[in-house]
Amino acid sequence: MASIRPITVYGEPVLHRRAAEVEVIDDEIRELIEDMYVTQDAAHGVGLAASQVGVGLRIFTWTFPDSGDAPNVGHVINPVLTHLDKAPREDPHPDEHTEGCLSVPGLGFPLQRPTRVRLSGQRVDGEMFEFEAEGWFARIMQHEYDHLNGTLYVNRLEGKWQRRWKRAQRAERLNVPGVTWLPGTDEDPFGHDADDHADHEHGPDGDHGDDEA
């Protein structure tokens, strides 16, 4: 039976290392993916990387209703992501580009990203797949793929948003390792109600117009 796993917070070293390739898809991997789905749902997130539950493997899950031809609930093992355009050059707008992250609880900052990507990889049944994503779904794919390379969205912030993140990081002591929170048990850091689900208006990882991944 799938179980909810604790979510690692920013200071945990596993979040800052490149995740390892999955060599064999076995019962342990299948159990991990099932646990990730229920953990993501309990946390009201739209995406979750394995490193966010303390496992340094190249796997992530997602749930997003506006996913076009791609599955709106899905997972990928050993993904490869390709940018199909470049991030806009203008400053990000807080009402349009704010992301959040389950591993940076309670915070959200705006970030420009490319608007179209291609994702390929493998499903737990061994089937290979590929699709293109755009808009907020593309943002989710990039957010989760970054996690697998040891990069959190806050590490990509620039200018005043980077300065605000640094202040918040110090104030919240987010560099401390060993901190986790348990969805469905601990107080929700983004203020979701118990009946909320991950079908948010926008995409990734709230109340800021952002979703959590």
C-alpha positions as CSV (number, residue, x, y, z in Angstrom):
1,M,0.0,0.0,0.0
2,A,1.4,3.4,-1.0
3,S,2.4,5.7,1.8
4,I,3.1,9.4,2.3
5,R,6.7,10.2,2.6
6,P,8.3,13.3,4.4
7,I,9.4,16.1,2.0
8,T,12.9,17.3,2.3
9,V,13.5,21.0,2.8
10,Y,16.1,23.2,1.0
11,G,19.1,22.5,3.3
12,E,19.1,18.8,2.7
13,P,22.1,17.8,0.7
14,V,20.3,15.3,-1.6
15,L,18.4,18.3,-3.1
16,H,21.7,19.8,-4.3
17,R,23.3,16.7,-5.9
18,R,22.7,15.3,-9.4
19,A,20.4,12.3,-9.0
20,A,21.6,8.9,-10.3
21,E,20.2,7.0,-13.2
22,V,17.8,4.3,-12.5
23,E,19.5,1.1,-13.6
24,V,16.7,-1.5,-12.9
25,I,13.0,-0.9,-12.6
26,D,12.1,-3.3,-9.8
27,D,9.5,-3.5,-7.0
28,E,11.4,-0.9,-5.0
29,I,11.2,1.6,-7.8
30,R,7.5,0.8,-8.4
31,E,6.8,1.4,-4.7
32,L,8.7,4.7,-4.7
33,I,6.6,6.0,-7.6
34,E,3.4,5.0,-5.9
35,D,4.5,6.7,-2.8
36,M,5.5,9.8,-4.7
37,Y,2.0,10.1,-6.3
38,V,0.3,10.0,-2.9
39,T,2.8,12.3,-1.3
40,Q,2.4,14.8,-4.1
41,D,-1.4,14.7,-3.8
42,A,-1.3,15.0,0.0
43,A,1.0,18.1,-0.4
44,H,-1.4,19.7,-3.0
45,G,1.6,19.7,-5.5
46,V,1.6,19.5,-9.2
47,G,5.0,17.8,-9.4
48,L,7.4,15.9,-7.2
49,A,11.0,14.7,-7.7
50,A,12.4,11.7,-6.0
51,S,15.1,13.8,-4.3
52,Q,12.3,15.7,-2.6
53,V,11.4,12.5,-0.7
54,G,15.1,11.9,0.0
55,V,15.8,9.5,-2.8
56,G,18.6,10.5,-5.2
57,L,17.2,8.9,-8.4
58,R,16.2,10.4,-11.7
59,I,12.4,10.1,-11.3
60,F,9.6,12.6,-11.1
61,T,5.8,12.6,-11.1
62,W,3.3,15.2,-12.1
63,T,-0.5,16.0,-12.0
64,F,-1.7,18.9,-14.2
65,P,-5.1,19.0,-16.0
66,D,-4.0,21.3,-18.8
67,S,-1.3,19.0,-20.2
68,G,-2.4,18.9,-23.8
69,D,-1.7,15.5,-25.5
70,A,0.5,14.4,-22.6
71,P,-0.9,12.5,-19.6
72,N,-2.3,14.9,-17.0
73,V,-1.1,12.4,-14.3
74,G,2.2,10.9,-15.1
75,H,5.7,10.0,-14.2
76,V,9.1,9.6,-15.9
77,I,12.2,7.6,-15.2
78,N,15.6,8.8,-16.5
79,P,14.1,11.8,-18.4
80,V,15.8,13.9,-21.0
81,L,14.5,17.5,-21.4
82,T,15.2,19.7,-24.4
83,H,14.3,23.4,-24.6
84,L,12.5,24.3,-27.8
85,D,12.7,28.1,-27.3
86,K,14.4,30.6,-25.0
87,A,13.2,32.3,-21.8
88,P,11.8,35.8,-22.4
89,R,14.2,38.5,-21.7
90,E,11.9,40.8,-19.8
91,D,11.7,40.8,-16.0
92,P,9.4,38.1,-14.6
93,H,6.0,39.3,-13.3
94,P,4.8,38.3,-9.8
95,D,1.3,37.7,-11.0
96,E,2.2,35.6,-14.1
97,H,5.5,33.8,-13.4
98,T,5.6,32.9,-9.7
99,E,6.8,29.4,-8.8
100,G,6.7,27.7,-5.5
101,C,8.4,24.5,-4.3
102,L,7.4,21.9,-1.8
103,S,11.1,21.9,-0.7
104,V,11.0,25.7,-0.1
105,P,7.9,25.7,2.0
106,G,5.7,28.7,2.2
107,L,7.6,30.9,-0.3
108,G,7.0,31.9,-3.9
109,F,9.1,33.9,-6.4
110,P,8.8,34.9,-10.1
111,L,11.1,33.3,-12.7
112,Q,11.2,33.4,-16.5
113,R,11.6,30.1,-18.2
114,P,11.4,28.8,-21.8
115,T,7.8,28.3,-22.8
116,R,8.2,25.1,-24.9
117,V,10.1,21.9,-24.1
118,R,10.3,18.3,-25.2
119,L,10.5,15.5,-22.6
120,S,11.4,11.9,-23.2
121,G,12.0,9.0,-20.8
122,Q,10.7,5.7,-19.6
123,R,7.6,4.7,-17.7
124,V,7.5,2.2,-14.8
125,D,6.3,-0.5,-17.2
126,G,9.4,0.0,-19.3
127,E,7.7,1.8,-22.2
128,M,9.6,4.7,-23.7
129,F,7.7,7.9,-24.5
130,E,8.2,11.5,-25.7
131,F,6.0,14.5,-25.8
132,E,6.1,18.3,-26.1
133,A,4.8,20.7,-23.4
134,E,4.2,24.4,-23.5
135,G,3.1,27.1,-21.1
136,W,2.7,26.2,-17.4
137,F,3.0,22.5,-18.2
138,A,6.4,23.2,-19.7
139,R,7.3,25.1,-16.6
140,I,6.4,22.1,-14.4
141,M,8.6,19.8,-16.5
142,Q,11.6,22.2,-16.2
143,H,11.1,22.7,-12.5
144,E,11.1,18.9,-11.8
145,Y,13.9,18.2,-14.2
146,D,16.0,20.8,-12.5
147,H,15.5,18.9,-9.2
148,L,17.1,15.9,-10.8
149,N,20.2,18.0,-11.5
150,G,20.5,19.4,-8.0
151,T,19.0,22.8,-8.9
152,L,16.0,24.4,-7.2
153,Y,14.1,27.2,-8.8
154,V,15.3,29.6,-6.2
155,N,18.8,29.0,-7.4
156,R,17.8,30.5,-10.8
157,L,16.4,33.7,-9.4
158,E,18.0,37.0,-10.5
159,G,18.1,40.6,-9.3
160,K,15.7,41.7,-6.6
161,W,14.1,38.3,-6.5
162,Q,17.4,36.6,-5.7
163,R,18.0,39.2,-3.0
164,R,14.6,38.6,-1.5
165,W,15.2,34.8,-1.6
166,K,18.5,35.2,0.2
167,R,16.9,37.3,3.0
168,A,14.1,34.7,3.3
169,Q,16.6,31.9,3.3
170,R,18.4,33.4,6.3
171,A,15.2,34.4,8.1
172,E,13.7,30.9,7.8
173,R,17.1,29.1,8.3
174,L,16.4,27.1,5.2
175,N,20.1,26.0,4.9
176,V,19.8,23.7,7.9
177,P,20.0,20.0,6.8
178,G,17.7,17.3,8.2
179,V,14.5,19.4,8.0
180,T,11.4,17.7,6.5
181,W,7.6,18.1,6.7
182,L,5.0,15.5,6.3
183,P,2.0,16.3,4.1
184,G,-1.4,15.6,5.6
185,T,0.1,15.6,9.1
186,D,2.1,18.8,9.5
187,E,0.6,22.2,9.0
188,D,0.4,23.0,5.2
189,P,3.1,25.6,4.6
190,F,1.2,27.0,1.6
191,G,-2.1,27.3,3.5
192,H,-4.1,24.8,1.5
193,D,-7.4,23.6,2.9
194,A,-7.7,19.8,3.6
195,D,-10.1,19.5,0.6
196,D,-7.8,21.3,-1.8
197,H,-6.3,19.3,-4.7
198,A,-3.5,19.9,-7.2
199,D,-5.7,21.1,-10.0
200,H,-4.4,24.7,-9.7
201,E,-5.0,27.3,-12.3
202,H,-1.3,27.7,-13.1
203,G,1.7,25.4,-12.8
204,P,4.5,24.7,-10.6
205,D,5.3,23.7,-7.1
206,G,-0.5,28.5,-3.3
207,D,-2.0,31.4,-2.8
208,H,0.3,33.5,-4.9
209,G,-1.1,32.1,-8.2
210,D,1.7,29.6,-8.1
211,D,1.6,25.8,-7.6
212,E,4.0,23.7,-5.7
213,A,6.4,21.2,-7.2
